[in-house]
Amino acid sequence: MRIRDRGKLKFMPAHFMPEHRALLRELARDELRQPKPLLDEYEIHEMENRICYAMEFTYPVKITKWDDGFTYEEKGHIHYLDPIRKEVRMVVEDGCAVSIAFGDIVAVEVIE
């Protein structure tokens, strides 16, 4: 009698439930999350100066924002600072308008 080995197929029933796959993806994503970096007053003041400088001379900026454990980068020109809503409005490279809350900004780099 010959033995037919199905290889990886014999382990596929362990992943047949969509809930199980979604839970495994969520656990892998949770491992990559990072806590929000703490900024002191000097760093916040430097970021504010860079934002104002880039807005005055219309230089492009790269803003790093923190969202739910991950950091994302936005590149573009600063259009408006909204002190009431506490957000930065900028036009990104593809022409779309984006608003970023002051509290979510982690780093600002002026590209000259």
C-alpha positions, 0 to 999 in steps of 0.5 A: 500500500502506497502512502499519499502525502498531501504536503501542506494541504493536510494543515489547511483545515486549521485555517478554514474559519475566516474568524480565525484568520482575521484574529491571526492577522489582528494579533500580528498587527498588534505586535507591531504597534508602538506607544506614542512618543512623548515630546517635551516643550523644546521639541514642540516649539521646534516643530512649531517654528518649522511649520511656520517657516515652511508656511511663510516661504512655501517650502514643502514639508514632511510631517510624521503623524502617529495614529493608533500605534503606527506612524505615517508620513505626509509630504506636501505644502502647508496651506493653513494653521487652524488654531480653533480646531487645532490642526494643520491643513496641507496640500499633499503631493497628489493635490488632495487636502489633508488635515492633521491634528496638532496632537498627532504630529510627531516630527516635522522636516522642512524639505528645501 
